[in-house]
Amino acid sequence: MCIISAETLCAPYLQGHYTTDQHSIKLYTQPENIPLNEFHTWFITIKNNNKNSPNILSISLDGKMPKHMHGLPTNPEIKNTIEGEFEIKGLKFQMAGEWMLIFTLNKDVENTVTHTFTVTN
């Protein structure tokens, strides 16, 4: 894999783009289609919308399948690669259906982004 940054991945696939008052957040995966029962990697870029926005120094992740009321089968590792960019390794979805990933920025429960998507067979 030739990662220079999340936005310059070899064939980056944008999965979601969210804007808050303070930040612009983009979620990428490689491969394009989110695989079922396979480990894969996600990448997150976070840019400040203005000079007064706090830098994001850490993120945490919670994942769940709301209709089945269970969480992720793995404990993904999150690594800050460069300022404003994070790599999430070890994600795996064991069932097809709707999933949610909830990202908490800087350990601030008021500063979360929820990404909802569907994993198919």
C-alpha positions in Angstrom: 0.0 0.0 0.0 1.4 3.4 -0.8 0.0 5.8 1.7 1.4 9.3 1.7 -1.7 10.7 3.4 -5.3 9.5 3.5 -6.3 11.7 0.6 -3.5 10.5 -1.5 -3.9 6.8 -1.0 -3.5 4.5 -4.0 -7.2 4.4 -5.0 -8.7 6.0 -1.9 -12.4 5.4 -1.6 -14.4 8.1 0.1 -17.1 6.6 2.3 -18.3 9.7 4.1 -17.8 13.4 4.5 -19.1 15.3 7.6 -18.9 18.9 8.5 -19.3 20.3 12.1 -19.0 23.9 13.2 -15.3 23.4 13.8 -14.1 20.5 11.6 -14.4 18.8 8.2 -14.1 15.0 8.5 -13.6 12.6 5.7 -13.7 8.7 6.0 -11.9 6.6 3.5 -11.5 2.8 3.0 -9.3 0.6 1.1 -10.7 -1.6 -0.6 -13.7 0.3 -2.1 -16.4 -2.2 -1.0 -16.4 -2.8 2.7 -15.7 -6.5 3.0 -17.6 -9.0 5.1 -15.6 -11.2 7.5 -12.2 -9.7 6.4 -9.9 -7.4 8.3 -9.4 -4.0 6.5 -8.3 -0.5 7.1 -10.0 2.9 7.3 -8.5 6.3 7.1 -9.8 9.6 8.6 -8.8 13.1 7.7 -9.8 16.0 10.0 -9.3 19.6 8.9 -10.1 22.6 11.0 -12.8 24.9 9.5 -11.3 28.0 11.1 -8.1 29.1 13.0 -9.9 28.8 16.4 -10.9 25.2 15.9 -9.0 22.8 18.3 -6.6 20.4 16.7 -7.8 16.8 17.0 -5.2 14.9 18.9 -7.1 11.7 19.4 -10.1 9.8 18.3 -11.9 6.8 19.8 -14.2 4.5 18.0 -17.3 2.6 18.9 -19.1 0.4 16.4 -22.4 -1.4 16.4 -25.1 -3.1 14.4 -28.2 -1.4 15.8 -30.8 -3.9 14.5 -29.0 -6.8 16.1 -27.9 -4.9 19.2 -24.3 -5.9 19.2 -21.0 -4.2 18.7 -17.8 -4.9 16.7 -16.2 -8.4 16.8 -12.8 -6.8 17.0 -10.9 -4.0 18.8 -9.5 -1.9 16.0 -6.3 0.1 16.6 -6.3 3.8 15.8 -3.0 5.4 15.0 -2.4 9.2 14.4 -0.2 9.1 11.3 0.3 12.8 10.9 -1.5 15.8 12.3 -5.2 15.5 11.4 -4.9 12.1 9.9 -5.7 8.7 11.5 -5.4 5.1 10.4 -7.8 2.5 11.8 -6.6 -1.1 11.4 -8.4 -4.2 12.4 -11.9 -3.4 11.5 -14.0 -6.4 10.6 -17.8 -6.8 10.1 -19.0 -10.3 10.7 -22.6 -9.8 9.4 -24.2 -8.2 6.4 -26.6 -5.3 7.2 -26.6 -1.8 8.6 -23.6 -0.8 10.8 -22.7 2.4 12.6 -19.3 3.7 13.5 -19.2 6.4 16.1 -16.1 8.5 16.3 -15.4 10.6 19.4 -13.0 13.5 18.8 -10.5 14.5 21.6 -12.4 12.4 24.1 -15.3 14.9 24.0 -18.6 13.2 24.1 -20.2 16.3 22.7 -17.9 16.1 19.6 -18.9 12.9 17.8 -19.5 11.9 14.2 -21.7 8.8 13.4 -21.2 7.1 10.1 -24.0 4.7 9.1 -23.5 2.3 6.2 -24.5 -1.1 4.9 -22.2 -4.1 4.5 -23.3 -6.6 1.8 -22.5 -10.2 1.0 
